[in-house]
């Protein structure tokens, strides 16, 4: 079922114990975000900064997480 427009946001994973090893938290994607990212990467598996910034704006995921 399609998600309402406001639900296409990344949800942080459960807090980890003390950020061991300096790792950042795993990003979880909604179904709508995942579909958009998959379609974009099928067209261009190596997106430039402009496309990553555009995807960031559309998905509300930080550009640094779109790789």
Order of alpha helices (4+ residues) and beta strands (2+ residues): beta-beta-alpha-alpha
